Amino acid sequence: MISAMIHGFILAFGLILPLGVQNVFVFNQGATQPKFRRALPVIFTASLCDTLLISLAILGISVIVLSVYWIKVVLLTVGIIFLAYMGYVTWKSKPKTNFSEDKALTPKKQIAFAASVSLLNPHAIMDTIGVIGTSSISYIGIEKMGFTLACIITSWIWFFSLALAGRQVGRLNNSGGFIAILNKVSALIMWGTAIYLFISLIK
């Protein structure tokens, strides 16, 4: 079981580490929210969404979902719309130096945005199925449970750490310059992902 858990930790960390829309958004919220507890909605949402995707991948249910053509089309279309809108909002947002709570993203917006970049990205789902889902096949019983828990725990630790790192960076850059650059980079990543999904849709 120990080897299965180690495998799960390494595998999940390798998948979640690359810079993507989800990671950028969590980091951004950690950096821009006036208090760390105000970033908890995005942390919990991203972690719960990853927990759901990992569980579905290991159970094999997500393979069935993606095999239905119209579901894939709807998923891609909604994902493109959300990413395009989020990119616009992020690009237009102005960094704040006083971290006033009235200008920060509300918990509802954090949850909606985090859920969209987590669940409406078909390629993230495919990666989860292709890597975690496939790797879990070699385990059964308690070993599979250990592998699953390791992947999920890694995800939760990562998002908390990412938001904390963002918080520290935000506090060290009170001028708002870094946040302004981060917002632009975040928007470009979101638009780039939306364009990539659109190309995949029309092929």
C-alpha positions as CSV (number, residue, x, y, z in Angstrom):
1,M,0.0,0.0,0.0
2,I,2.9,2.3,0.8
3,S,4.3,2.0,-2.7
4,A,0.9,2.7,-4.2
5,M,0.5,5.8,-2.1
6,I,4.0,7.0,-3.1
7,H,3.1,6.4,-6.7
8,G,-0.1,8.4,-6.2
9,F,1.7,11.4,-4.6
10,I,4.4,11.6,-7.4
11,L,1.9,11.1,-10.2
12,A,-0.6,13.7,-8.9
13,F,2.1,16.2,-8.2
14,G,3.5,15.8,-11.6
15,L,0.1,16.4,-13.2
16,I,-0.9,19.4,-11.1
17,L,2.5,21.2,-11.1
18,P,2.4,22.7,-14.7
19,L,1.2,26.3,-15.0
20,G,-2.4,26.3,-16.1
21,V,-5.6,28.2,-15.8
22,Q,-6.6,26.6,-12.5
23,N,-3.3,27.1,-10.8
24,V,-3.0,30.7,-12.0
25,F,-6.5,31.5,-10.7
26,V,-5.9,30.0,-7.3
27,F,-2.5,31.8,-7.0
28,N,-4.1,35.0,-8.1
29,Q,-6.8,34.8,-5.5
30,G,-4.3,34.1,-2.8
31,A,-2.4,37.2,-3.9
32,T,-5.3,39.6,-4.3
33,Q,-7.7,38.7,-1.5
34,P,-7.4,41.0,1.6
35,K,-7.1,38.1,4.0
36,F,-6.1,34.5,3.4
37,R,-9.4,33.2,4.7
38,R,-11.1,35.1,1.9
39,A,-9.4,32.8,-0.6
40,L,-10.7,29.6,1.1
41,P,-13.7,29.4,-1.4
42,V,-11.4,29.0,-4.4
43,I,-9.1,26.6,-2.5
44,F,-12.0,24.3,-1.4
45,T,-13.7,24.5,-4.8
46,A,-10.5,23.6,-6.8
47,S,-9.7,20.8,-4.3
48,L,-13.2,19.4,-4.4
49,C,-13.4,19.5,-8.1
50,D,-10.1,17.7,-8.4
51,T,-11.3,15.1,-5.9
52,L,-14.4,14.6,-8.1
53,L,-12.3,14.2,-11.3
54,I,-9.8,11.8,-9.7
55,S,-12.6,9.7,-8.2
56,L,-14.5,9.6,-11.5
57,A,-11.3,8.7,-13.4
58,I,-10.5,5.8,-11.1
59,L,-14.1,4.6,-11.2
60,G,-14.0,4.9,-15.0
61,I,-17.3,6.9,-15.2
62,S,-15.6,9.8,-16.9
63,V,-14.6,7.6,-19.8
64,I,-18.2,6.9,-20.5
65,V,-19.2,10.6,-20.3
66,L,-16.5,11.6,-22.8
67,S,-17.4,8.8,-25.2
68,V,-20.8,10.5,-25.8
69,Y,-20.2,13.1,-28.6
70,W,-22.8,15.7,-27.8
71,I,-21.7,15.8,-24.1
72,K,-18.1,16.5,-25.4
73,V,-19.4,19.3,-27.6
74,V,-21.5,20.9,-24.8
75,L,-18.5,20.6,-22.4
76,L,-16.1,22.2,-24.9
77,T,-18.6,25.0,-25.8
78,V,-19.4,26.0,-22.2
79,G,-15.7,25.8,-21.3
80,I,-14.7,28.2,-24.2
81,I,-17.4,30.7,-23.1
82,F,-16.4,30.6,-19.5
83,L,-12.6,30.9,-20.2
84,A,-13.2,33.8,-22.7
85,Y,-15.3,35.7,-20.1
86,M,-12.9,35.0,-17.2
87,G,-10.0,36.2,-19.4
88,Y,-11.9,39.5,-20.1
89,V,-12.7,40.0,-16.4
90,T,-9.1,39.3,-15.3
91,W,-7.6,41.5,-18.0
92,K,-9.8,44.4,-17.1
93,S,-9.4,44.0,-13.3
94,K,-7.2,46.7,-11.7
95,P,-4.7,45.7,-8.9
96,K,-5.4,47.2,-5.5
97,T,-2.8,48.3,-3.1
98,N,-5.0,48.6,0.0
99,F,-6.7,45.1,-0.4
100,S,-10.1,46.6,0.3
101,E,-12.7,43.8,0.7
102,D,-15.3,45.5,-1.5
103,K,-13.1,45.2,-4.6
104,A,-12.1,41.5,-4.1
105,L,-13.9,38.7,-5.9
106,T,-16.9,37.5,-3.9
107,P,-17.0,33.9,-2.6
108,K,-19.8,33.1,-5.2
109,K,-17.6,34.4,-8.1
110,Q,-14.6,32.5,-6.8
111,I,-16.6,29.3,-6.6
112,A,-18.1,29.8,-10.1
113,F,-14.8,30.6,-11.7
114,A,-12.8,27.9,-9.9
115,A,-15.4,25.3,-10.8
116,S,-15.5,26.3,-14.5
117,V,-11.7,26.1,-14.9
118,S,-11.6,22.8,-13.1
119,L,-14.6,21.0,-14.6
120,L,-15.1,22.7,-17.9
121,N,-11.7,21.9,-19.3
122,P,-11.9,18.7,-21.3
123,H,-8.2,18.4,-21.6
124,A,-7.8,18.4,-17.9
125,I,-10.3,15.6,-17.7
126,M,-8.6,13.7,-20.4
127,D,-5.3,14.0,-18.6
128,T,-6.9,12.7,-15.4
129,I,-8.4,9.8,-17.2
130,G,-5.3,9.0,-19.3
131,V,-2.8,9.2,-16.5
132,I,-4.4,8.7,-13.1
133,G,-7.3,6.5,-14.3
134,T,-5.0,4.3,-16.4
135,S,-2.4,4.0,-13.6
136,S,-5.0,3.0,-11.0
137,I,-5.9,-0.1,-13.1
138,S,-2.8,-1.9,-11.7
139,Y,-4.1,-1.6,-8.2
140,I,-7.0,-3.4,-6.4
141,G,-8.5,-3.3,-3.0
142,I,-6.7,-1.4,-0.3
143,E,-3.8,-0.5,-2.6
144,K,-6.2,1.2,-5.0
145,M,-7.7,3.1,-2.1
146,G,-4.3,4.2,-0.9
147,F,-3.4,5.3,-4.5
148,T,-6.7,7.3,-4.7
149,L,-6.2,9.0,-1.3
150,A,-2.6,9.9,-2.1
151,C,-3.7,11.7,-5.4
152,I,-6.5,13.5,-3.6
153,I,-4.4,14.6,-0.6
154,T,-1.7,15.9,-2.9
155,S,-4.3,18.0,-4.7
156,W,-5.6,19.6,-1.5
157,I,-2.1,20.3,-0.2
158,W,-1.1,21.8,-3.5
159,F,-4.0,24.3,-3.7
160,F,-3.5,25.4,-0.1
161,S,0.2,25.9,-0.7
162,L,-0.4,27.7,-3.9
163,A,-2.8,30.2,-2.3
164,L,-0.4,30.7,0.6
165,A,2.4,31.4,-1.9
166,G,0.2,33.9,-3.7
167,R,-0.6,35.5,-0.4
168,Q,3.0,36.1,0.5
169,V,3.8,37.4,-3.0
170,G,0.8,39.8,-2.7
171,R,1.9,41.1,0.6
172,L,5.5,41.8,-0.7
173,N,4.2,43.6,-3.7
174,N,1.9,46.3,-2.3
175,S,2.6,48.6,-5.3
176,G,0.3,46.4,-7.4
177,G,2.8,46.0,-10.2
178,F,3.2,42.3,-9.9
179,I,-0.5,41.7,-9.5
180,A,-1.1,43.8,-12.7
181,I,1.4,41.6,-14.6
182,L,-0.1,38.4,-13.1
183,N,-3.6,39.5,-14.2
184,K,-2.4,40.0,-17.8
185,V,-0.6,36.6,-17.8
186,S,-3.7,34.9,-16.3
187,A,-5.9,36.4,-19.0
188,L,-3.6,35.4,-21.8
189,I,-3.5,31.8,-20.5
190,M,-7.3,31.7,-20.3
191,W,-7.7,33.1,-23.8
192,G,-5.1,30.8,-25.1
193,T,-6.8,27.8,-23.6
194,A,-10.2,28.9,-25.0
195,I,-8.7,29.2,-28.5
196,Y,-7.1,25.8,-28.2
197,L,-10.5,24.3,-27.2
198,F,-12.2,26.1,-30.0
199,I,-9.8,24.7,-32.6
200,S,-10.4,21.2,-31.0
201,L,-14.1,21.8,-31.3
202,I,-14.2,22.7,-35.1
203,K,-11.8,19.9,-36.2
